[in-house]
Amino acid sequence: MKDSTLKDLFSKALLTYRHFGYEQPDTNSRKLMLISSFQDEVDGNPFHFPLGAYHQFEQMAEIKLKFISATPSFIKMKIIKGTDPQKTVYFKHKQIDVSKDL
């Protein structure tokens, strides 16, 4: 599987969506970011996610996410944000369509 951006991975997302990025591969771990179709969950980052809240992929211009690996439950991605050290974020696997073509 080749490297892919988050935009590529979510390209088949439904019009209504809510994707949390977790600190660990566990939904009880700290939520680092949100990608949501719900404007009130995104505008001004009301839940104060450390890596932000985004409505559209175009808003993620300052962040690049690269696919690292997948397990049956989670997708592991590396966050590249400016000159900040790279961080890792996990998305629930069932929320993302990962095909061998990526």
C-alpha positions as a printed NumPy array, in Angstrom:
array([[  0.   ,   0.   ,   0.   ],
       [  1.537,   3.323,  -0.999],
       [  1.508,   6.468,   1.139],
       [ -1.725,   8.376,   1.049],
       [ -3.062,  11.622,   2.422],
       [ -6.093,  11.83 ,   4.679],
       [ -8.01 ,  13.46 ,   1.835],
       [ -7.457,  10.349,  -0.288],
       [ -8.562,   8.026,   2.495],
       [-11.762,   9.934,   3.215],
       [-12.63 ,  10.584,  -0.434],
       [-15.542,   8.141,  -0.253],
       [-16.941,   9.547,   2.996],
       [-20.653,  10.179,   3.281],
       [-22.006,  13.718,   3.297],
       [-22.608,  13.442,   7.043],
       [-19.508,  12.373,   8.922],
       [-17.617,  12.661,  12.205],
       [-14.078,  11.252,  12.404],
       [-12.056,  11.52 ,  15.602],
       [ -8.283,  11.205,  15.623],
       [ -7.141,   9.468,  18.821],
       [ -3.81 ,   9.599,  20.665],
       [ -3.732,   5.789,  21.015],
       [ -5.49 ,   2.952,  19.139],
       [ -8.296,   3.037,  21.702],
       [-11.535,   5.051,  21.571],
       [-11.139,   5.777,  25.293],
       [ -7.825,   7.55 ,  24.682],
       [ -7.479,  11.31 ,  24.269],
       [ -9.117,  12.78 ,  21.153],
       [ -6.558,  14.873,  19.268],
       [ -8.59 ,  16.113,  16.309],
       [-11.981,  16.062,  14.644],
       [-13.085,  16.047,  11.016],
       [-16.828,  16.657,  10.952],
       [-19.606,  17.705,   8.608],
       [-21.304,  19.463,  11.538],
       [-20.335,  23.127,  11.453],
       [-21.117,  23.749,  15.141],
       [-18.574,  21.048,  16.1  ],
       [-15.842,  22.686,  14.042],
       [-16.176,  26.487,  14.079],
       [-13.721,  27.867,  16.617],
       [-12.714,  24.339,  17.735],
       [-15.303,  24.407,  20.583],
       [-14.049,  21.131,  22.101],
       [-10.424,  22.371,  22.1  ],
       [ -8.869,  19.441,  20.232],
       [ -5.064,  19.894,  20.369],
       [ -4.703,  19.348,  16.609],
       [ -7.881,  21.21 ,  15.704],
       [-11.34 ,  20.589,  14.299],
       [-11.991,  20.695,  10.564],
       [-15.091,  20.792,   8.414],
       [-13.59 ,  20.485,   4.949],
       [-10.331,  18.942,   3.829],
       [ -9.292,  22.243,   2.287],
       [ -9.139,  23.681,   5.82 ],
       [ -6.341,  21.225,   6.609],
       [ -3.824,  23.088,   4.452],
       [ -1.374,  23.458,   7.368],
       [ -1.595,  19.753,   8.289],
       [ -0.584,  16.754,   6.235],
       [ -1.487,  13.237,   7.341],
       [  0.323,  10.22 ,   5.957],
       [ -0.886,   6.632,   6.166],
       [  1.454,   4.418,   8.235],
       [ -0.372,   1.142,   8.866],
       [ -3.721,  -0.526,   9.48 ],
       [ -5.056,  -3.062,  11.948],
       [ -8.552,  -4.553,  11.988],
       [ -9.649,  -1.747,  14.333],
       [ -7.543,   1.359,  13.604],
       [ -5.653,   3.257,  10.927],
       [ -2.328,   4.703,  12.108],
       [ -1.34 ,   8.021,  10.521],
       [  1.583,  10.399,  10.963],
       [  0.811,  14.115,  11.312],
       [  3.122,  16.619,   9.68 ],
       [  2.391,  20.186,  10.775],
       [  4.904,  22.862,   9.817],
       [  8.181,  22.424,  11.679],
       [  6.537,  20.72 ,  14.681],
       [  7.785,  17.221,  15.5  ],
       [  5.717,  14.533,  13.825],
       [  2.896,  13.067,  15.89 ],
       [  0.851,   9.914,  15.466],
       [ -2.942,   9.816,  15.318],
       [ -5.312,   6.847,  15.074],
       [ -8.682,   6.745,  13.304],
       [-11.231,   3.977,  13.716],
       [-10.759,   1.607,  10.797],
       [-14.472,   1.232,  10.046],
       [-14.67 ,   4.986,   9.335],
       [-12.077,   4.828,   6.578],
       [-12.129,   2.919,   3.308],
       [ -8.589,   1.703,   2.738],
       [ -8.113,  -0.178,  -0.49 ],
       [ -5.045,  -1.84 ,  -1.959],
       [ -5.056,   0.813,  -4.691],
       [ -3.917,   3.55 ,  -2.294]])
